Amino acid sequence: MDSVMCLVWPALFAVFMQVAADSHTSPCNPGLNSVECLAAVKQVMADDNRFWFGTNYSIACPPSSVSAICNNNDKTHTSIITRMRVNDDNSTDTIKQVLNVTFDVPAGSYQSCGNTYQVPAVTQTLDPTQPTNISLWSADHLPHVSWTAEDNKIYSLIVWDAGAILLHGVMYNIRGSNIDNALTAYNYRGPKNPVDRDQPYVFLLYEQEAELIPANITNALIAFLSENRFIAPDKIVNIASLSGPVGVSVLTVKADPYSTEYMKQNRIVNNCPVKLTPMFAALPLSYNVSDVRLLSSVDVTFTSPEISFRSCCHDVTIESNSRMTNPMGNGRIWPVYTRHVPSIAFTPLSFFDTFYYMKNHYTLLLLDVTDDLAMTSDPDTLVHWQVVNIRQGDLTYGDTTLPYKAPLPLTDRTLMFLLLQQSMGVNVSDLAKFTGDSCPQHLLHRCHFNLTAFITQLGMKIEGASWFVTSPDLYSRQQAVLENLQPEASACLGVPEYSSPCQTAADTCSNGVEMTKRVSVMTLWQCGLVLAFMARV
């Protein structure tokens, strides 16, 4: 397993972390062309103890270590400059200037671990002596790279991950002082660091002896990468007869949600549980989860067919749709979308352990944990779904002891999915003892669930979690009336245009492309107020 596949926990990173100087003390503040900046950048390139692969690596990761954080594709070399060469030359004498690398990226957004992240527009020039505070989404866009060019010189630019020993871009036959007229042998790829520690990505400018033949450089790269995707820049230097580097810059970044999603989508590593763990561990559940480390993603998708119904004097149509839980963003899902059993997918940290869920049996719980989170003295934790003895990570190979009960909230509620690893098979006849003795008939064996007793007495441990917030909508109000949970006047309190008896026969709203019709005194604006109960997501 290579270094980009580390499965790591923030507490393990301390030995690798470097304390960066405040930006106002940067030697490059006078300018990238200053003598002080060039000297400092050379030091960054040659420093044997600046990054995780430095001299401290052998202390943190002795030969007997099997920790994934210790994966290192070049254990011999401890500085950027020696890792990029095929020998132990630590000289920086060829470096004559610091490259101007500027990211000028418009605002955008991306999804990671079920959450949507908004990224502001950025215009930022790299300071190679400092960690870079930039979204990896922005850094995935090709930056402007420029330098002071000499007359009649031809240049090549190599972008390279010095930690993982991976190529991130090759441009060549560059005449002039920027990459605008460059030919590309290997397209630029931004940082995809999955680990929450400083990782250096290096921009290296070389001088060419002559024009390079495109087919030759491309074929040579293909040949190298087909044998070993870990490649030092000097491999390219040798085949292309380059000299240098004559100019450098360093982009130093940590993992962020963008790289986390990239690694998951490409089935390299699933760090979504790692990112969710701090949020989950901070929740005041009745069972103490402060030391829990999540090891699996619980991806939940609710699929809602089109539905039409009458509620609180209004006919409402909701088009077919799907909603996924989003615990990272404390996402809200309205009851009209959760009326059917959701699909559940479990994903472990490592995609390479294909038999992961075959090693143990699992339990899935869906709990209303609202009282827990409010830290009430006697929380009424309600079981909405319970499946035990799950085999192969597939709910169909489990025992459903309490079928899915769709939430019909009368107030804001938080519902949580928990994946628990069993230490033994569960006797389904013993499960009733973990709920209250005086549950109403429609909540039999569901109310006053004792999560702590369930986990401790059955020898389980929490492995995955997801949750969502739900609130009353017109669907849940209708169902509350139909199931005699509330009288209509209480269920419909506050709904626009509701009266008892209803004033019109068929006020109609739809959340489709347009309102289907308007009857009586209902205005488009009032219809919008009604839909606010239904589709505020």
Buried (B, 14 or more C-beta within 10 A) or exposed (E): EBBBBBBBEBEBBEEBEBEEEEEEEBBBBEEBEBEBBBEBBBBBBBBBEBBBBBEBBEEBBEEEEEEBBBBBBBEEBBBBBBBBBEEEEBEBEBBBBBBBBBBEBEEBEBBBBBBEBEBEEBEBBBBBBBBBEBBBBBBBBBBBBBBEBEEEEBBBBBBBBBBBBBBBBBBBBBEBBBBEEBBBBBEBBBBBBBBBBBBBBBBBBBBBEEEBEEEEBBEBBEEBBEEEEBBBBBBBBEBBEBEBBBBBBBBBBBBBBBBBBBBBEEEBBBBBBBBBBEBBBEBEBBBEBEEBBBBBBBBBEBEBEEBEBBBBBBBBBBEEBEBBBBBBEEBBBBBBBBBEBBEBEBBBBBBEEEEBBEEBBBBBBBBBBBBBBEEEEEBBBBBBBBBBBBBBBEBEBBBBBBEBBBBBBBEEBBBBBBBBBBEEEBEEEEBBEBBBEEBEEEBEBBBBBBBEEBBEEBEBEBBBBBBBBBBBBBBBBBBBBEEEBBEBEEBBEEBBBBEEEBEBEEBBBBBEEEBEEBEEEBEEEBBEBBBEBBBEE
